[in-house]
Amino acid sequence: MAGNTHVVVIGGGYAGVMAANRLTLRDDVTVTLVNPRPDLVHRVRLHQLVGGSDGAVIAYQDVLAERVRPVVDTVTRIDAAERRVTLAADGTLDYDYLIYAVGSGSAEPSVPGAAGFAYPIATLEEARRLRPALDAAPATATVTVVGAGPTGIETAAELAEAGRTVTLVCGGVLGPYLHARGRRPVAKRLAELGVTVLDGSGAKVTAVTRDAVRLADGRELPSGVTVWTVGFRVPDLAARSGLSTDAVGRLLTDETLTSVDDARVVAAGDAAAPSGLPLRMSCLNAMPLGARAADTVLSRLAGEQPQNLRQSFYAQCVSLGRSAGVYQFADRSDAAVWLHIGGGLGARVKELVCRGIPEHLAEEAHKPGSFSLHRIPGGAAKRGRLLRAGRAQAPAAADRTA
């Protein structure tokens, strides 16, 4: 492509910033990053914001390349045919390529009363709304955390370590992603912090009121503040713009992260569904996906065939307050294995991960092309088998429902 190429990146999270920085590898590429906030939300520290030990934001000037133009606004529509996006506050932007990295937020709760009386914490604004509610509640009031995934576990531990009385309602298994061996140190640490853990099918929440949580087995738990950490959703921008999405709204792409509808639209992060088999929503996947999306655009500008997605390393780290944690390893299907690092060493590994995210982004800003996690050999063969298995199962499922 002759002349200057303008790439618009929608979303300034881990994936969007990584993609924007990497695109500056070429001098003939102009990059505009559109994001509704003036700072990067350090999402893996939102539970620390709630607990009062971190602000969970990073200035873009510390992680964004100087050649990337940040625009604080919200994209309301993508016109793929005209290669143009409409902004909520300031007109439109034309593009040659678009990287769709809008991220994810809290799922709308279906449990009666949860939307009105519980506090989600998947976004910066939600976490900031929770802080004054906690400050206003009596010190002796029970804080009920609903959901026993990483966010729920981390929030419960953080608040308990800060002196709050905490009940963690699992609605099933504590830490469902974790291996059974990895759950043991989590349960032990929560017990040490005084967290009451309610698990099993009877611990599913059926209703939330202003001062209580009701469970499927009939129990009613007094709750001064209820924190909701169940489920994530992606913005509906792609669907509203007429682009193909999966059932939950992620942009459908091929294995190069290119939209199935338009070769000039590339997805990254939580809102991408490559081949209908999306990766787990996580920071571990966000930055490699951002780098891969940028590489797809750069390859096309160079007249080369973009490489397919591959992810060869999976893990999940969970902090248990400031002095303990669990780093859970997984196989190439992202299924937890027996190996994990716990205790104080687990906390130090988690902190290294949290510090490493902005360091990776800053390094890419100063030296575009330096990030290489998405290029580690392996992973492609395993993903290929998963895709083939999915395609084989689809006709069988159709036959059963015909």
C-alpha positions as CSV (number, residue, x, y, z in Angstrom):
1,M,0.0,0.0,0.0
2,A,1.5,3.3,-1.1
3,G,1.5,6.4,1.1
4,N,0.7,6.7,4.8
5,T,-1.6,4.1,6.4
6,H,-3.9,5.1,9.2
7,V,-4.8,2.5,11.8
8,V,-7.5,3.1,14.4
9,V,-7.3,1.0,17.5
10,I,-10.6,0.9,19.5
11,G,-9.8,0.2,23.1
12,G,-6.9,1.2,25.3
13,G,-6.5,-1.8,27.5
14,Y,-3.6,-4.3,27.5
15,A,-4.4,-5.6,24.0
16,G,-5.1,-2.2,22.4
17,V,-2.0,-0.5,23.9
18,M,0.2,-3.5,22.8
19,A,-1.2,-3.4,19.3
20,A,-0.9,0.4,19.0
21,N,2.7,0.4,20.2
22,R,3.7,-2.4,17.8
23,L,2.2,-0.7,14.8
24,T,4.8,2.1,15.2
25,L,7.3,-0.3,13.9
26,R,6.6,1.2,10.5
27,D,7.3,4.9,9.9
28,D,4.5,5.1,7.3
29,V,1.8,4.0,9.7
30,T,-0.2,6.5,11.7
31,V,-1.9,5.2,14.8
32,T,-4.9,6.6,16.7
33,L,-6.0,4.9,19.9
34,V,-9.6,5.6,20.9
35,N,-10.4,5.0,24.6
36,P,-13.1,6.4,26.9
37,R,-10.6,7.0,29.7
38,P,-7.4,9.2,29.7
39,D,-5.4,6.5,31.5
40,L,-4.7,2.7,31.2
41,V,-6.7,0.7,33.7
42,H,-4.4,-1.8,35.4
43,R,-7.2,-4.3,35.6
44,V,-5.3,-7.0,37.4
45,R,-5.1,-4.6,40.4
46,L,-8.8,-3.6,40.6
47,H,-9.2,-5.8,43.7
48,Q,-6.4,-3.8,45.3
49,L,-8.2,-0.6,44.5
50,V,-11.2,-2.0,46.4
51,G,-9.0,-3.0,49.3
52,G,-7.2,0.3,49.3
53,S,-3.6,-0.8,48.4
54,D,-3.4,0.4,44.8
55,G,-5.1,3.0,42.4
56,A,-5.2,0.5,39.5
57,V,-4.4,3.1,36.8
58,I,-1.3,3.9,34.8
59,A,-0.7,7.1,32.8
60,Y,-0.6,6.5,29.1
61,Q,2.5,8.6,28.8
62,D,4.3,5.8,30.7
63,V,3.2,2.9,28.4
64,L,2.1,4.4,25.1
65,A,4.5,5.2,22.2
66,E,4.9,8.9,21.4
67,R,3.7,8.4,17.8
68,V,0.4,7.0,18.9
69,R,-2.3,9.7,19.1
70,P,-4.7,9.0,22.0
71,V,-8.3,10.2,21.6
72,V,-10.4,10.2,24.8
73,D,-13.8,9.2,23.3
74,T,-16.1,6.3,22.7
75,V,-16.8,4.7,19.3
76,T,-20.5,4.3,18.8
77,R,-20.5,2.7,15.4
78,I,-18.2,1.1,12.9
79,D,-18.9,1.6,9.2
80,A,-16.8,-1.1,7.6
81,A,-17.9,-0.3,4.1
82,E,-16.7,3.3,4.4
83,R,-13.8,2.5,6.7
84,R,-15.0,5.0,9.2
85,V,-15.9,5.0,12.9
86,T,-18.3,7.4,14.6
87,L,-17.3,8.9,17.9
88,A,-19.7,9.8,20.7
89,A,-18.4,13.3,21.3
90,D,-16.2,14.3,18.3
91,G,-17.4,13.4,14.8
92,T,-15.8,10.5,12.9
93,L,-12.4,9.0,12.1
94,D,-11.5,7.4,8.8
95,Y,-9.2,4.4,8.8
96,D,-7.3,2.1,6.5
97,Y,-7.2,-0.7,9.1
98,L,-9.1,-1.1,12.3
99,I,-8.1,-3.1,15.4
100,Y,-11.0,-4.0,17.5
101,A,-9.8,-4.3,21.2
102,V,-12.8,-3.1,23.2
103,G,-12.2,-5.5,26.1
104,S,-14.9,-6.8,28.5
105,G,-16.9,-5.7,31.5
106,S,-19.4,-7.1,34.0
107,A,-22.2,-9.3,32.8
108,E,-25.7,-8.0,33.5
109,P,-26.8,-10.1,36.5
110,S,-30.0,-12.1,36.0
111,V,-30.5,-12.8,39.8
112,P,-33.4,-10.6,41.2
113,G,-32.1,-7.6,43.1
114,A,-28.4,-8.0,42.0
115,A,-28.5,-5.2,39.5
116,G,-29.9,-2.8,42.1
117,F,-28.1,-3.9,45.3
118,A,-24.9,-5.6,44.4
119,Y,-21.6,-3.9,43.3
120,P,-19.8,-5.3,40.3
121,I,-16.0,-4.6,40.0
122,A,-15.0,-5.5,36.5
123,T,-14.3,-1.9,35.5
124,L,-12.5,1.0,37.0
125,E,-15.7,3.0,37.5
126,E,-17.4,0.0,39.2
127,A,-14.5,-0.5,41.6
128,R,-14.5,3.2,42.4
129,R,-18.2,3.1,43.2
130,L,-17.6,0.2,45.6
131,R,-15.0,2.0,47.7
132,P,-17.3,4.6,49.3
133,A,-19.9,2.0,49.9
134,L,-17.3,0.0,51.9
135,D,-16.2,3.1,53.7
136,A,-19.8,4.0,54.7
137,A,-20.6,0.5,56.0
138,P,-20.0,-0.3,59.7
139,A,-16.6,-2.0,60.3
140,T,-18.5,-5.0,61.8
141,A,-20.8,-5.4,58.7
142,T,-20.3,-8.5,56.7
143,V,-19.1,-8.0,53.1
144,T,-20.5,-10.8,50.9
145,V,-18.5,-11.5,47.7
146,V,-20.5,-13.5,45.2
147,G,-18.5,-15.6,42.7
148,A,-15.4,-17.8,43.4
149,G,-13.4,-17.2,40.3
150,P,-10.1,-15.2,40.5
151,T,-11.8,-11.8,41.0
152,G,-14.0,-13.1,43.8
153,I,-11.2,-14.9,45.6
154,E,-8.8,-11.9,45.3
155,T,-11.4,-9.4,46.4
156,A,-12.5,-11.6,49.4
157,A,-8.8,-12.0,50.5
158,E,-8.0,-8.4,50.0
159,L,-10.9,-7.2,52.1
160,A,-10.4,-9.8,54.8
161,E,-6.7,-8.8,55.1
162,A,-7.8,-5.2,55.5
163,G,-9.9,-6.3,58.5
164,R,-13.4,-6.7,57.0
165,T,-15.7,-9.7,57.9
166,V,-16.1,-11.5,54.6
167,T,-18.3,-14.3,53.3
168,L,-17.4,-15.8,49.9
169,V,-20.4,-17.4,48.1
170,C,-19.1,-19.8,45.5
171,G,-22.3,-21.0,43.9
172,G,-20.3,-24.2,43.1
173,V,-16.6,-25.0,43.4
174,L,-14.1,-22.7,45.0
175,G,-11.7,-21.6,42.1
176,P,-13.2,-23.7,39.3
177,Y,-10.3,-23.1,37.0
178,L,-7.8,-24.3,39.6
179,H,-6.5,-27.8,39.9
180,A,-7.6,-29.6,43.1
181,R,-4.1,-29.3,44.5
182,G,-4.2,-25.5,43.7
183,R,-7.5,-25.1,45.6
184,R,-6.0,-26.4,48.8
185,P,-3.7,-23.4,49.5
186,V,-6.4,-21.0,48.4
187,A,-8.9,-22.5,50.9
188,K,-6.3,-22.6,53.6
189,R,-5.3,-19.0,53.2
190,L,-8.9,-17.8,53.1
191,A,-9.5,-19.7,56.3
192,E,-6.5,-18.0,57.9
193,L,-7.9,-14.7,56.9
194,G,-11.2,-15.5,58.5
195,V,-13.2,-15.7,55.2
196,T,-16.3,-17.8,55.4
197,V,-16.5,-19.9,52.2
198,L,-19.9,-21.3,51.1
199,D,-19.6,-23.7,48.3
200,G,-21.8,-26.4,46.7
201,S,-25.0,-26.2,44.6
202,G,-27.0,-24.9,47.6
203,A,-24.8,-21.8,47.7
204,K,-26.1,-20.4,44.5
205,V,-27.5,-16.9,45.0
206,T,-31.2,-16.6,44.2
207,A,-31.9,-13.0,45.3
208,V,-30.1,-10.0,46.6
209,T,-31.7,-7.3,48.8
210,R,-30.4,-4.2,50.3
211,D,-29.1,-6.0,53.4
212,A,-29.1,-9.7,52.6
213,V,-28.3,-12.4,50.1
214,R,-30.6,-15.4,49.6
215,L,-29.3,-18.8,48.6
216,A,-30.8,-21.8,46.8
217,D,-30.9,-23.9,49.9
218,G,-33.1,-21.3,51.7
219,R,-30.4,-19.6,53.8
220,E,-30.5,-15.8,54.0
221,L,-27.2,-14.2,54.7
222,P,-27.0,-10.7,56.3
223,S,-24.9,-8.5,54.0
224,G,-23.8,-4.9,54.7
225,V,-22.2,-4.7,51.2
226,T,-22.6,-7.3,48.4
227,V,-19.9,-7.5,45.8
228,W,-20.8,-9.2,42.5
229,T,-18.0,-10.9,40.5
230,V,-20.0,-13.3,38.4
231,G,-19.4,-13.3,34.7
232,F,-18.1,-11.0,32.0
233,R,-19.6,-9.6,28.8
234,V,-18.1,-7.8,25.8
235,P,-19.5,-4.5,24.4
236,D,-22.1,-4.9,21.6
237,L,-20.3,-2.5,19.2
238,A,-19.5,-5.1,16.6
239,A,-23.0,-6.5,16.6
240,R,-24.5,-3.1,16.4
241,S,-22.2,-2.3,13.5
242,G,-23.4,-5.3,11.5
243,L,-20.2,-7.4,11.9
244,S,-20.4,-11.1,12.7
245,T,-20.1,-12.1,16.3
246,D,-20.3,-15.2,18.4
247,A,-23.2,-15.8,20.8
248,V,-21.8,-13.4,23.5
249,G,-20.8,-10.7,21.1
250,R,-17.1,-11.3,20.4
251,L,-16.0,-10.4,16.9
252,L,-15.7,-13.5,14.8
253,T,-12.3,-13.8,13.1
254,D,-10.1,-16.3,11.3
255,E,-6.9,-17.6,12.9
256,T,-5.0,-14.4,11.9
257,L,-7.5,-12.4,14.0
258,T,-9.0,-10.9,10.8
259,S,-12.8,-10.4,10.8
260,V,-14.7,-12.9,8.8
261,D,-16.5,-10.0,7.2
262,D,-13.7,-7.5,6.3
263,A,-10.0,-8.0,5.8
264,R,-9.4,-4.4,7.1
265,V,-10.9,-5.2,10.6
266,V,-8.7,-7.2,13.0
267,A,-9.6,-8.1,16.6
268,A,-7.6,-8.5,19.8
269,G,-8.1,-9.3,23.5
270,D,-11.3,-10.3,25.2
271,A,-13.6,-9.2,22.4
272,A,-12.0,-11.5,19.8
273,A,-13.4,-15.0,18.8
274,P,-10.9,-16.6,16.4
275,S,-12.6,-19.4,14.5
276,G,-15.3,-19.3,17.2
277,L,-12.9,-20.7,19.7
278,P,-11.9,-17.7,21.8
279,L,-9.1,-17.7,24.3
280,R,-9.9,-17.2,28.0
281,M,-10.4,-13.6,28.9
282,S,-7.2,-12.7,30.7
283,C,-4.2,-10.4,30.7
284,L,-2.1,-13.5,29.8
285,N,-3.9,-13.7,26.5
286,A,-4.6,-9.9,25.9
287,M,-1.0,-8.8,25.2
288,P,-0.1,-11.7,22.9
289,L,-3.4,-11.2,21.0
290,G,-2.7,-7.4,20.7
291,A,0.8,-8.2,19.3
292,R,-0.7,-10.8,16.9
293,A,-3.3,-8.4,15.7
294,A,-0.7,-5.7,15.0
295,D,1.5,-8.3,13.2
296,T,-1.4,-9.2,11.0
297,V,-1.8,-5.6,9.8
298,L,2.0,-5.2,9.4
299,S,2.2,-8.4,7.4
300,R,-0.5,-7.2,5.0
301,L,1.2,-3.9,4.6
302,A,4.3,-5.8,3.7
303,G,2.5,-7.9,1.2
304,E,3.0,-11.0,3.3
305,Q,0.6,-13.7,4.5
306,P,-0.2,-13.1,8.2
307,Q,0.7,-15.9,10.6
308,N,-2.0,-17.9,12.4
309,L,-2.7,-17.5,16.1
310,R,-0.8,-19.7,18.5
311,Q,-0.6,-19.7,22.3
312,S,1.8,-22.1,23.8
313,F,1.8,-21.1,27.5
314,Y,-1.1,-20.9,29.9
315,A,-1.3,-20.1,33.6
316,Q,-3.4,-18.2,36.1
317,C,-2.2,-16.3,39.1
318,V,-4.4,-15.5,42.1
319,S,-3.4,-13.1,44.9
320,L,-4.5,-13.9,48.4
321,G,-3.9,-10.6,50.0
322,R,-0.5,-9.0,50.0
323,S,1.5,-11.8,51.4
324,A,0.2,-15.0,49.7
325,G,-0.9,-16.2,46.3
326,V,-1.2,-19.1,43.9
327,Y,0.4,-19.4,40.5
328,Q,-1.5,-22.1,38.7
329,F,0.1,-23.8,35.6
330,A,-2.0,-25.2,32.8
331,D,-1.6,-27.3,29.7
332,R,-1.9,-26.1,26.1
333,S,-5.7,-26.6,26.3
334,D,-5.7,-24.1,29.2
335,A,-6.7,-26.8,31.6
336,A,-5.1,-26.6,35.0
337,V,-2.5,-29.1,35.9
338,W,-1.2,-30.3,39.3
339,L,1.8,-27.9,39.3
340,H,1.4,-24.6,41.2
341,I,3.4,-22.2,43.2
342,G,1.8,-21.1,46.5
343,G,2.3,-19.1,49.7
344,G,4.7,-16.2,49.8
345,L,6.5,-17.2,46.7
346,G,3.1,-17.3,44.9
347,A,2.5,-13.8,46.0
348,R,5.9,-12.6,44.7
349,V,5.3,-14.3,41.3
350,K,1.9,-12.6,41.1
351,E,3.4,-9.2,41.9
352,L,6.1,-9.8,39.2
353,V,3.3,-10.5,36.7
354,C,1.4,-7.3,37.7
355,R,4.6,-5.2,37.4
356,G,5.6,-7.0,34.2
357,I,2.5,-5.9,32.3
358,P,3.2,-2.2,32.1
359,E,6.9,-3.0,31.7
360,H,6.1,-5.1,28.6
361,L,3.9,-2.3,27.2
362,A,6.6,0.4,27.9
363,E,9.3,-1.8,26.3
364,E,7.1,-2.2,23.2
365,A,6.5,1.6,23.1
366,H,10.2,2.3,23.1
367,K,11.3,-0.6,21.0
368,P,8.3,-1.8,18.8
369,G,8.6,-5.4,17.8
370,S,10.4,-6.5,21.0
371,F,7.5,-8.4,22.5
372,S,7.7,-12.1,21.5
373,L,5.4,-14.1,23.8
374,H,3.0,-14.7,20.9
375,R,5.8,-16.2,18.9
376,I,6.9,-18.9,21.3
377,P,7.0,-22.2,19.4
378,G,4.2,-24.6,20.0
379,G,0.5,-24.3,20.6
380,A,-0.6,-24.2,17.0
381,A,-0.9,-28.0,16.6
382,K,-2.9,-28.3,19.8
383,R,-5.2,-25.5,18.7
384,G,-5.6,-27.1,15.3
385,R,-6.8,-30.3,17.0
386,L,-9.3,-28.4,19.1
387,L,-10.6,-26.6,16.0
388,R,-11.0,-29.9,14.0
389,A,-12.7,-31.5,17.0
390,G,-15.1,-28.6,17.2
391,R,-15.9,-28.8,13.4
392,A,-16.5,-32.5,13.8
393,Q,-18.9,-32.1,16.7
394,A,-20.9,-29.4,15.0
395,P,-22.6,-31.6,12.4
396,A,-23.2,-34.3,15.0
397,A,-25.0,-31.7,17.2
398,A,-27.0,-30.5,14.2
399,D,-28.1,-34.1,13.5
400,R,-29.2,-34.6,17.1
401,T,-31.4,-31.5,16.9
402,A,-32.8,-32.1,13.4
